[in-house]
Amino acid sequence: MASNTYLGEVKHFLRVKNLDSGVGVYAPDAEAYRTFSDLFEPILADYHGFKADQKQPAVDLGEAKVGELSDLDPENKFIVSTRIRCGRSIQGYPFNPCLTEEVG
């Protein structure tokens, strides 16, 4: 449900009220990335460190890599807890900033 104007995207951001975001712009759905590519592509290139036409580095997170991880706090002085967050979107549903109880 992408807006058809930059103004629509700005209005959407103002409704979201996530003012602590380091990026400051949200895509309401996947189509918005195409519709507003002039807006999103430079932001994404800066945020991720590579442009849309550059190949993303290969991911190798196999179990063999576990032995390569070093103990970041061997004396248990600094790290109290940690978490890993993975987020995905489901086709046919708006992205999280636009998701409501009525839609979900």
MARKOL-558327 format. One record per atom (N, C-alpha, C): residue number from 1; residue in three letters; chain; atom name; x, y, z. Coordinates in Angstrom, 1 decimal, padded with zeros to 4 digits. Each point is the difference from the previous one (the first is absolute). Last residue first. Layout:
MARKOL-558327
<atom NUM, 'ALA', 'A', 'CA', <X, Y, Z>>
...
end
This chain:
MARKOL-558327
<atom 104, 'GLY', 'A', 'N', <-003.2, -007.5, 010.7>>
<atom 104, 'GLY', 'A', 'CA', <000.7, -001.2, 000.4>>
<atom 104, 'GLY', 'A', 'C', <-001.0, -001.0, 000.4>>
<atom 103, 'VAL', 'A', 'N', <-001.5, 004.3, -001.3>>
<atom 103, 'VAL', 'A', 'CA', <000.6, -000.7, -001.1>>
<atom 103, 'VAL', 'A', 'C', <000.6, -001.3, 000.4>>
<atom 102, 'GLU', 'A', 'N', <-002.0, 002.7, 003.3>>
<atom 102, 'GLU', 'A', 'CA', <-001.0, -000.3, -001.0>>
<atom 102, 'GLU', 'A', 'C', <000.5, -000.8, -001.2>>
<atom 101, 'GLU', 'A', 'N', <002.9, 001.6, 003.5>>
<atom 101, 'GLU', 'A', 'CA', <-000.8, -001.1, 000.4>>
<atom 101, 'GLU', 'A', 'C', <-001.0, -000.4, -001.0>>
<atom 100, 'THR', 'A', 'N', <004.1, 002.5, -002.0>>
<atom 100, 'THR', 'A', 'CA', <-000.9, 000.3, 001.0>>
<atom 100, 'THR', 'A', 'C', <-000.7, -001.3, 000.4>>
<atom 99, 'LEU', 'A', 'N', <004.6, 002.1, -002.9>>
<atom 99, 'LEU', 'A', 'CA', <-000.8, -001.2, 000.4>>
<atom 99, 'LEU', 'A', 'C', <-000.9, 000.4, 001.2>>
<atom 98, 'CYS', 'A', 'N', <003.5, 002.7, -002.4>>
<atom 98, 'CYS', 'A', 'CA', <-001.4, 000.2, -000.4>>
<atom 98, 'CYS', 'A', 'C', <-001.0, -001.1, 000.5>>
<atom 97, 'PRO', 'A', 'N', <004.8, 000.1, 000.9>>
<atom 97, 'PRO', 'A', 'CA', <-000.5, 001.3, 000.4>>
<atom 97, 'PRO', 'A', 'C', <-001.4, 000.3, -000.4>>
<atom 96, 'ASN', 'A', 'N', <002.2, -004.3, -001.2>>
<atom 96, 'ASN', 'A', 'CA', <-000.4, 000.2, 001.4>>
<atom 96, 'ASN', 'A', 'C', <-000.5, 001.4, 000.3>>
<atom 95, 'PHE', 'A', 'N', <-000.8, -001.7, -005.0>>
<atom 95, 'PHE', 'A', 'CA', <001.2, 000.0, 000.9>>
<atom 95, 'PHE', 'A', 'C', <-000.4, 000.4, 001.4>>
<atom 94, 'PRO', 'A', 'N', <-003.8, -002.2, -003.0>>
<atom 94, 'PRO', 'A', 'CA', <000.8, 001.2, 000.0>>
<atom 94, 'PRO', 'A', 'C', <001.2, -000.2, 000.9>>
<atom 93, 'TYR', 'A', 'N', <-002.2, -004.1, -002.5>>
<atom 93, 'TYR', 'A', 'CA', <-000.2, 000.8, 001.2>>
<atom 93, 'TYR', 'A', 'C', <000.8, 001.2, -000.1>>
<atom 92, 'GLY', 'A', 'N', <000.2, -003.3, -003.4>>
<atom 92, 'GLY', 'A', 'CA', <-001.4, 000.3, 000.1>>
<atom 92, 'GLY', 'A', 'C', <-000.4, 000.8, 001.3>>
<atom 91, 'GLN', 'A', 'N', <004.5, -002.9, 000.0>>
<atom 91, 'GLN', 'A', 'CA', <-000.6, 000.6, -001.2>>
<atom 91, 'GLN', 'A', 'C', <-001.5, 000.1, 000.2>>
<atom 90, 'ILE', 'A', 'N', <003.5, 000.3, 004.0>>
<atom 90, 'ILE', 'A', 'CA', <-000.8, -001.0, -000.7>>
<atom 90, 'ILE', 'A', 'C', <-000.7, 000.6, -001.1>>
<atom 89, 'SER', 'A', 'N', <004.9, 001.1, 002.8>>
<atom 89, 'SER', 'A', 'CA', <-001.4, 000.5, -000.4>>
<atom 89, 'SER', 'A', 'C', <-000.7, -001.2, -000.7>>
<atom 88, 'ARG', 'A', 'N', <004.1, 000.2, 004.0>>
<atom 88, 'ARG', 'A', 'CA', <-000.3, -000.3, -001.4>>
<atom 88, 'ARG', 'A', 'C', <-001.4, 000.6, -000.3>>
<atom 87, 'GLY', 'A', 'N', <004.4, 000.0, 003.9>>
<atom 87, 'GLY', 'A', 'CA', <-001.3, 000.4, -000.4>>
<atom 87, 'GLY', 'A', 'C', <-000.2, -000.2, -001.5>>
<atom 86, 'CYS', 'A', 'N', <003.3, -001.1, 004.7>>
<atom 86, 'CYS', 'A', 'CA', <-000.2, -000.3, -001.4>>
<atom 86, 'CYS', 'A', 'C', <-001.4, 000.4, -000.4>>
<atom 85, 'ARG', 'A', 'N', <003.8, 000.7, 004.3>>
<atom 85, 'ARG', 'A', 'CA', <-001.4, 000.2, -000.5>>
<atom 85, 'ARG', 'A', 'C', <000.1, -000.2, -001.5>>
<atom 84, 'ILE', 'A', 'N', <002.9, -001.2, 004.8>>
<atom 84, 'ILE', 'A', 'CA', <000.0, 000.1, -001.4>>
<atom 84, 'ILE', 'A', 'C', <-001.4, 000.1, -000.5>>
<atom 83, 'ARG', 'A', 'N', <002.8, 001.0, 004.9>>
<atom 83, 'ARG', 'A', 'CA', <-001.1, -000.5, -000.7>>
<atom 83, 'ARG', 'A', 'C', <000.3, 000.2, -001.5>>
<atom 82, 'THR', 'A', 'N', <002.4, 000.0, 005.5>>
<atom 82, 'THR', 'A', 'CA', <000.0, 000.4, -001.4>>
<atom 82, 'THR', 'A', 'C', <-001.2, -000.6, -000.7>>
<atom 81, 'SER', 'A', 'N', <002.5, 001.1, 005.3>>
<atom 81, 'SER', 'A', 'CA', <-000.9, -000.7, -000.9>>
<atom 81, 'SER', 'A', 'C', <000.2, 000.5, -001.4>>
<atom 80, 'VAL', 'A', 'N', <003.1, 001.1, 003.3>>
<atom 80, 'VAL', 'A', 'CA', <-001.0, -000.6, 000.9>>
<atom 80, 'VAL', 'A', 'C', <-001.0, -000.8, -000.8>>
<atom 79, 'ILE', 'A', 'N', <005.4, 001.8, -000.5>>
<atom 79, 'ILE', 'A', 'CA', <-001.2, -000.4, -000.7>>
<atom 79, 'ILE', 'A', 'C', <-001.0, -000.6, 001.0>>
<atom 78, 'PHE', 'A', 'N', <004.3, 001.5, 001.6>>
<atom 78, 'PHE', 'A', 'CA', <-000.7, 001.0, -000.7>>
<atom 78, 'PHE', 'A', 'C', <-001.3, -000.3, -000.6>>
<atom 77, 'LYS', 'A', 'N', <003.2, -002.9, 002.6>>
<atom 77, 'LYS', 'A', 'CA', <000.0, 001.3, 000.6>>
<atom 77, 'LYS', 'A', 'C', <-001.0, 001.0, -000.6>>
<atom 76, 'ASN', 'A', 'N', <001.9, -004.9, -000.7>>
<atom 76, 'ASN', 'A', 'CA', <-001.4, 000.3, 000.4>>
<atom 76, 'ASN', 'A', 'C', <-000.1, 001.3, 000.8>>
<atom 75, 'GLU', 'A', 'N', <003.9, -002.0, -002.3>>
<atom 75, 'GLU', 'A', 'CA', <000.0, 000.1, 001.5>>
<atom 75, 'GLU', 'A', 'C', <-001.4, 000.3, 000.5>>
<atom 74, 'PRO', 'A', 'N', <001.0, -000.4, -004.8>>
<atom 74, 'PRO', 'A', 'CA', <000.4, -001.3, 000.7>>
<atom 74, 'PRO', 'A', 'C', <000.0, 000.1, 001.5>>
<atom 73, 'ASP', 'A', 'N', <-002.3, 002.4, -004.2>>
<atom 73, 'ASP', 'A', 'CA', <000.1, 000.4, 001.4>>
<atom 73, 'ASP', 'A', 'C', <000.5, -001.2, 000.8>>
<atom 72, 'LEU', 'A', 'N', <-000.5, -000.3, -004.7>>
<atom 72, 'LEU', 'A', 'CA', <000.0, 001.4, 000.1>>
<atom 72, 'LEU', 'A', 'C', <000.2, 000.5, 001.4>>
<atom 71, 'ASP', 'A', 'N', <001.3, -004.6, -002.8>>
<atom 71, 'ASP', 'A', 'CA', <-000.7, 000.4, 001.2>>
<atom 71, 'ASP', 'A', 'C', <000.2, 001.5, 000.2>>
<atom 70, 'SER', 'A', 'N', <000.2, -002.1, -005.0>>
<atom 70, 'SER', 'A', 'CA', <000.8, 000.1, 001.2>>
<atom 70, 'SER', 'A', 'C', <-000.9, 000.4, 001.2>>
<atom 69, 'LEU', 'A', 'N', <-000.8, -002.8, -004.8>>
<atom 69, 'LEU', 'A', 'CA', <-000.5, 001.1, 000.8>>
<atom 69, 'LEU', 'A', 'C', <000.9, 000.0, 001.3>>
<atom 68, 'GLU', 'A', 'N', <000.3, -003.3, -003.5>>
<atom 68, 'GLU', 'A', 'CA', <000.8, 001.2, -000.3>>
<atom 68, 'GLU', 'A', 'C', <-000.4, 001.2, 000.9>>
<atom 67, 'GLY', 'A', 'N', <-002.2, -004.4, 000.0>>
<atom 67, 'GLY', 'A', 'CA', <001.3, -000.1, 000.6>>
<atom 67, 'GLY', 'A', 'C', <000.9, 001.2, -000.2>>
<atom 66, 'VAL', 'A', 'N', <-004.3, -000.4, -002.1>>
<atom 66, 'VAL', 'A', 'CA', <-000.1, 000.2, 001.4>>
<atom 66, 'VAL', 'A', 'C', <001.3, 000.0, 000.7>>
<atom 65, 'LYS', 'A', 'N', <-000.8, -001.0, -004.8>>
<atom 65, 'LYS', 'A', 'CA', <000.5, 001.3, 000.4>>
<atom 65, 'LYS', 'A', 'C', <-000.1, 000.3, 001.5>>
<atom 64, 'ALA', 'A', 'N', <-001.7, -004.0, -002.2>>
<atom 64, 'ALA', 'A', 'CA', <001.4, 000.0, 000.0>>
<atom 64, 'ALA', 'A', 'C', <000.6, 001.3, 000.5>>
<atom 63, 'GLU', 'A', 'N', <-004.6, -000.6, -001.0>>
<atom 63, 'GLU', 'A', 'CA', <000.3, -000.4, 001.4>>
<atom 63, 'GLU', 'A', 'C', <001.5, -000.1, 000.1>>
<atom 62, 'GLY', 'A', 'N', <-002.0, 003.5, -003.6>>
<atom 62, 'GLY', 'A', 'CA', <000.0, -001.4, 000.3>>
<atom 62, 'GLY', 'A', 'C', <000.5, -000.4, 001.4>>
<atom 61, 'LEU', 'A', 'N', <-000.9, 004.2, -002.8>>
<atom 61, 'LEU', 'A', 'CA', <-000.2, -000.1, 001.4>>
<atom 61, 'LEU', 'A', 'C', <-000.1, -001.4, 000.5>>
<atom 60, 'ASP', 'A', 'N', <001.1, 003.5, -004.3>>
<atom 60, 'ASP', 'A', 'CA', <000.4, -001.3, 000.4>>
<atom 60, 'ASP', 'A', 'C', <-000.1, -000.2, 001.5>>
<atom 59, 'VAL', 'A', 'N', <-001.4, 003.5, -004.5>>
<atom 59, 'VAL', 'A', 'CA', <-000.2, -000.3, 001.5>>
<atom 59, 'VAL', 'A', 'C', <000.4, -001.5, 000.2>>
<atom 58, 'ALA', 'A', 'N', <001.4, 004.0, -003.9>>
<atom 58, 'ALA', 'A', 'CA', <-000.6, -001.3, 000.3>>
<atom 58, 'ALA', 'A', 'C', <000.0, -000.2, 001.5>>
<atom 57, 'PRO', 'A', 'N', <-000.4, 004.9, -002.2>>
<atom 57, 'PRO', 'A', 'CA', <001.0, -001.0, 000.4>>
<atom 57, 'PRO', 'A', 'C', <-000.7, -001.3, 000.3>>
<atom 56, 'GLN', 'A', 'N', <-002.2, 003.3, -003.5>>
<atom 56, 'GLN', 'A', 'CA', <000.1, -000.1, 001.4>>
<atom 56, 'GLN', 'A', 'C', <001.0, -001.1, 000.4>>
<atom 55, 'LYS', 'A', 'N', <000.0, 003.0, -004.6>>
<atom 55, 'LYS', 'A', 'CA', <-000.4, -001.3, 000.6>>
<atom 55, 'LYS', 'A', 'C', <000.3, 000.0, 001.5>>
<atom 54, 'GLN', 'A', 'N', <-001.3, 004.4, -003.1>>
<atom 54, 'GLN', 'A', 'CA', <001.2, -000.8, 000.5>>
<atom 54, 'GLN', 'A', 'C', <-000.5, -001.2, 000.7>>
<atom 53, 'ASP', 'A', 'N', <-002.9, 003.5, -001.7>>
<atom 53, 'ASP', 'A', 'CA', <000.6, -000.8, -001.1>>
<atom 53, 'ASP', 'A', 'C', <001.2, -000.8, 000.4>>
<atom 52, 'ALA', 'A', 'N', <-002.3, 002.9, 003.2>>
<atom 52, 'ALA', 'A', 'CA', <-001.0, -001.1, -000.5>>
<atom 52, 'ALA', 'A', 'C', <000.6, -000.8, -001.2>>
<atom 51, 'LYS', 'A', 'N', <003.5, 002.3, 003.5>>
<atom 51, 'LYS', 'A', 'CA', <-001.1, 000.4, -000.8>>
<atom 51, 'LYS', 'A', 'C', <-000.8, -001.2, -000.5>>
<atom 50, 'PHE', 'A', 'N', <002.9, 000.5, 004.8>>
<atom 50, 'PHE', 'A', 'CA', <000.1, -000.3, -001.5>>
<atom 50, 'PHE', 'A', 'C', <-001.3, 000.3, -000.7>>
<atom 49, 'GLY', 'A', 'N', <000.6, 000.8, 004.8>>
<atom 49, 'GLY', 'A', 'CA', <001.4, 000.1, -000.5>>
<atom 49, 'GLY', 'A', 'C', <000.2, -000.6, -001.4>>
<atom 48, 'HIS', 'A', 'N', <-004.0, 000.8, 003.1>>
<atom 48, 'HIS', 'A', 'CA', <000.6, -001.4, -000.1>>
<atom 48, 'HIS', 'A', 'C', <001.4, 000.0, -000.5>>
<atom 47, 'TYR', 'A', 'N', <-002.4, 004.2, 000.6>>
<atom 47, 'TYR', 'A', 'CA', <-000.3, -000.8, 001.2>>
<atom 47, 'TYR', 'A', 'C', <000.8, -001.4, 000.0>>
<atom 46, 'ASP', 'A', 'N', <000.0, 003.0, -003.8>>
<atom 46, 'ASP', 'A', 'CA', <000.7, 000.5, 001.1>>
<atom 46, 'ASP', 'A', 'C', <-000.1, -000.8, 001.2>>
<atom 45, 'ALA', 'A', 'N', <-002.5, -001.3, -003.7>>
<atom 45, 'ALA', 'A', 'CA', <001.4, -000.1, -000.3>>
<atom 45, 'ALA', 'A', 'C', <000.9, 000.5, 001.1>>
<atom 44, 'LEU', 'A', 'N', <-004.7, 000.6, 000.4>>
<atom 44, 'LEU', 'A', 'CA', <000.4, -001.4, 000.2>>
<atom 44, 'LEU', 'A', 'C', <001.5, -000.2, -000.3>>
<atom 43, 'ILE', 'A', 'N', <-001.9, 004.2, -000.9>>
<atom 43, 'ILE', 'A', 'CA', <000.0, -000.2, 001.4>>
<atom 43, 'ILE', 'A', 'C', <000.5, -001.4, 000.3>>
<atom 42, 'PRO', 'A', 'N', <-000.5, 001.2, -004.5>>
<atom 42, 'PRO', 'A', 'CA', <001.1, 000.7, 000.6>>
<atom 42, 'PRO', 'A', 'C', <000.1, -000.3, 001.5>>
<atom 41, 'GLU', 'A', 'N', <-003.8, -001.9, -002.3>>
<atom 41, 'GLU', 'A', 'CA', <001.3, -000.5, -000.4>>
<atom 41, 'GLU', 'A', 'C', <001.2, 000.7, 000.6>>
<atom 40, 'PHE', 'A', 'N', <-004.8, 001.4, 000.6>>
<atom 40, 'PHE', 'A', 'CA', <000.5, -001.0, 000.8>>
<atom 40, 'PHE', 'A', 'C', <001.4, -000.5, -000.3>>
<atom 39, 'LEU', 'A', 'N', <-002.4, 003.6, -002.5>>
<atom 39, 'LEU', 'A', 'CA', <000.1, 000.3, 001.4>>
<atom 39, 'LEU', 'A', 'C', <000.8, -001.1, 000.8>>
<atom 38, 'ASP', 'A', 'N', <-000.9, -000.6, -004.6>>
<atom 38, 'ASP', 'A', 'CA', <000.8, 001.2, 000.1>>
<atom 38, 'ASP', 'A', 'C', <000.2, 000.4, 001.5>>
<atom 37, 'SER', 'A', 'N', <-003.0, -003.5, -001.0>>
<atom 37, 'SER', 'A', 'CA', <001.4, -000.4, -000.1>>
<atom 37, 'SER', 'A', 'C', <001.0, 001.2, 000.1>>
<atom 36, 'PHE', 'A', 'N', <-005.1, -000.9, 000.5>>
<atom 36, 'PHE', 'A', 'CA', <000.7, 001.1, 000.5>>
<atom 36, 'PHE', 'A', 'C', <001.5, -000.4, 000.0>>
<atom 35, 'THR', 'A', 'N', <-003.1, -003.1, -001.8>>
<atom 35, 'THR', 'A', 'CA', <-000.7, 001.3, -000.3>>
<atom 35, 'THR', 'A', 'C', <000.9, 001.2, 000.4>>
<atom 34, 'ARG', 'A', 'N', <001.5, -004.4, 001.1>>
<atom 34, 'ARG', 'A', 'CA', <000.1, 000.3, -001.5>>
<atom 34, 'ARG', 'A', 'C', <-000.6, 001.3, -000.3>>
<atom 33, 'TYR', 'A', 'N', <-000.2, -001.4, 004.5>>
<atom 33, 'TYR', 'A', 'CA', <001.4, 000.1, -000.4>>
<atom 33, 'TYR', 'A', 'C', <000.2, 000.2, -001.5>>
<atom 32, 'ALA', 'A', 'N', <-004.3, -000.7, 001.8>>
<atom 32, 'ALA', 'A', 'CA', <000.5, 001.4, 000.3>>
<atom 32, 'ALA', 'A', 'C', <001.5, 000.1, -000.4>>
<atom 31, 'GLU', 'A', 'N', <-002.4, -004.2, -000.1>>
<atom 31, 'GLU', 'A', 'CA', <-000.2, 000.8, -001.2>>
<atom 31, 'GLU', 'A', 'C', <000.6, 001.4, 000.2>>
<atom 30, 'ALA', 'A', 'N', <-000.2, -003.1, 003.7>>
<atom 30, 'ALA', 'A', 'CA', <001.1, -000.3, -001.0>>
<atom 30, 'ALA', 'A', 'C', <-000.1, 000.9, -001.2>>
<atom 29, 'ASP', 'A', 'N', <-002.2, 002.0, 004.4>>
<atom 29, 'ASP', 'A', 'CA', <-000.1, -001.3, -000.6>>
<atom 29, 'ASP', 'A', 'C', <001.1, -000.1, -001.0>>
<atom 28, 'PRO', 'A', 'N', <-000.2, 003.7, 002.9>>
<atom 28, 'PRO', 'A', 'CA', <-001.2, -000.6, 000.5>>
<atom 28, 'PRO', 'A', 'C', <-000.2, -001.4, -000.6>>
<atom 27, 'ALA', 'A', 'N', <004.6, 002.8, 001.1>>
<atom 27, 'ALA', 'A', 'CA', <-000.8, -000.5, -001.2>>
<atom 27, 'ALA', 'A', 'C', <-001.2, -000.7, 000.6>>
<atom 26, 'TYR', 'A', 'N', <003.0, 004.1, 002.3>>
<atom 26, 'TYR', 'A', 'CA', <-000.5, -001.4, 000.1>>
<atom 26, 'TYR', 'A', 'C', <-000.7, -000.3, -001.3>>
<atom 25, 'VAL', 'A', 'N', <003.8, 003.7, 002.6>>
<atom 25, 'VAL', 'A', 'CA', <-001.0, -000.2, -001.1>>
<atom 25, 'VAL', 'A', 'C', <-000.3, -001.5, 000.0>>
<atom 24, 'GLY', 'A', 'N', <003.2, 001.9, 003.1>>
<atom 24, 'GLY', 'A', 'CA', <-001.0, 001.0, -000.2>>
<atom 24, 'GLY', 'A', 'C', <-000.9, -000.1, -001.1>>
<atom 23, 'VAL', 'A', 'N', <004.3, -002.1, 002.4>>
<atom 23, 'VAL', 'A', 'CA', <-000.2, 000.2, -001.5>>
<atom 23, 'VAL', 'A', 'C', <-001.0, 001.0, -000.2>>
<atom 22, 'GLY', 'A', 'N', <001.2, -001.4, 004.4>>
<atom 22, 'GLY', 'A', 'CA', <001.2, 000.6, -000.6>>
<atom 22, 'GLY', 'A', 'C', <-000.2, 000.2, -001.5>>
<atom 21, 'SER', 'A', 'N', <-003.8, -000.1, 004.1>>
<atom 21, 'SER', 'A', 'CA', <000.6, -000.7, -001.1>>
<atom 21, 'SER', 'A', 'C', <001.2, 000.7, -000.6>>
<atom 20, 'ASP', 'A', 'N', <-003.1, 001.4, 003.6>>
<atom 20, 'ASP', 'A', 'CA', <001.4, -000.4, 000.4>>
<atom 20, 'ASP', 'A', 'C', <000.6, -000.8, -001.2>>
<atom 19, 'LEU', 'A', 'N', <-004.5, 001.6, 000.0>>
<atom 19, 'LEU', 'A', 'CA', <000.9, 001.1, -000.2>>
<atom 19, 'LEU', 'A', 'C', <001.4, -000.4, 000.4>>
<atom 18, 'ASN', 'A', 'N', <-004.7, -001.9, -001.4>>
<atom 18, 'ASN', 'A', 'CA', <001.2, -000.8, 000.5>>
<atom 18, 'ASN', 'A', 'C', <001.2, 001.0, -000.2>>
<atom 17, 'LYS', 'A', 'N', <-005.0, 000.5, -001.2>>
<atom 17, 'LYS', 'A', 'CA', <000.6, 000.6, 001.2>>
<atom 17, 'LYS', 'A', 'C', <001.1, -000.9, 000.6>>
<atom 16, 'VAL', 'A', 'N', <-003.5, -000.2, -003.9>>
<atom 16, 'VAL', 'A', 'CA', <000.7, -001.1, 000.7>>
<atom 16, 'VAL', 'A', 'C', <000.6, 000.4, 001.3>>
<atom 15, 'ARG', 'A', 'N', <-002.1, 003.1, -003.1>>
<atom 15, 'ARG', 'A', 'CA', <-001.0, -000.8, 000.8>>
<atom 15, 'ARG', 'A', 'C', <000.7, -001.1, 000.8>>
<atom 14, 'LEU', 'A', 'N', <002.5, 002.7, -002.9>>
<atom 14, 'LEU', 'A', 'CA', <-000.4, 000.8, 001.1>>
<atom 14, 'LEU', 'A', 'C', <-001.1, -000.7, 000.8>>
<atom 13, 'PHE', 'A', 'N', <001.6, -002.0, -004.0>>
<atom 13, 'PHE', 'A', 'CA', <001.1, 000.0, 001.1>>
<atom 13, 'PHE', 'A', 'C', <-000.5, 000.8, 001.2>>
<atom 12, 'HIS', 'A', 'N', <-002.8, -000.1, -003.8>>
<atom 12, 'HIS', 'A', 'CA', <000.0, -001.3, 000.7>>
<atom 12, 'HIS', 'A', 'C', <001.0, 000.1, 001.1>>
<atom 11, 'LYS', 'A', 'N', <-000.2, 003.7, -002.7>>
<atom 11, 'LYS', 'A', 'CA', <-001.1, -000.1, 000.9>>
<atom 11, 'LYS', 'A', 'C', <-000.1, -001.3, 000.7>>
<atom 10, 'VAL', 'A', 'N', <003.3, 000.4, -003.3>>
<atom 10, 'VAL', 'A', 'CA', <000.3, 000.9, 001.1>>
<atom 10, 'VAL', 'A', 'C', <-001.1, 000.0, 001.0>>
<atom 9, 'GLU', 'A', 'N', <-000.7, -002.3, -004.0>>
<atom 9, 'GLU', 'A', 'CA', <001.0, -000.7, 000.8>>
<atom 9, 'GLU', 'A', 'C', <000.3, 000.8, 001.3>>
<atom 8, 'GLY', 'A', 'N', <-002.9, 002.0, -003.1>>
<atom 8, 'GLY', 'A', 'CA', <-000.6, -001.1, 000.6>>
<atom 8, 'GLY', 'A', 'C', <001.0, -000.8, 000.9>>
<atom 7, 'LEU', 'A', 'N', <001.6, 003.4, -002.7>>
<atom 7, 'LEU', 'A', 'CA', <-000.7, 000.6, 001.1>>
<atom 7, 'LEU', 'A', 'C', <-000.7, -001.1, 000.8>>
<atom 6, 'TYR', 'A', 'N', <002.2, -001.1, -004.1>>
<atom 6, 'TYR', 'A', 'CA', <000.9, 000.2, 001.1>>
<atom 6, 'TYR', 'A', 'C', <-000.7, 000.5, 001.3>>
<atom 5, 'THR', 'A', 'N', <-003.1, -002.7, -003.3>>
<atom 5, 'THR', 'A', 'CA', <000.8, 001.2, 000.0>>
<atom 5, 'THR', 'A', 'C', <001.0, 000.0, 001.1>>
<atom 4, 'ASN', 'A', 'N', <-003.4, -003.4, -000.8>>
<atom 4, 'ASN', 'A', 'CA', <000.4, 000.4, -001.4>>
<atom 4, 'ASN', 'A', 'C', <000.8, 001.2, 000.0>>
<atom 3, 'SER', 'A', 'N', <-000.5, -004.1, 003.8>>
<atom 3, 'SER', 'A', 'CA', <-000.5, 001.3, -000.3>>
<atom 3, 'SER', 'A', 'C', <000.5, 000.3, -001.4>>
<atom 2, 'ALA', 'A', 'N', <-000.6, -005.1, 001.6>>
<atom 2, 'ALA', 'A', 'CA', <000.9, 001.1, -000.1>>
<atom 2, 'ALA', 'A', 'C', <-000.7, 001.3, -000.3>>
<atom 1, 'MET', 'A', 'N', <-001.2, -004.9, 001.3>>
<atom 1, 'MET', 'A', 'CA', <-000.8, 001.2, 000.0>>
<atom 1, 'MET', 'A', 'C', <000.9, 001.2, 000.0>>
end
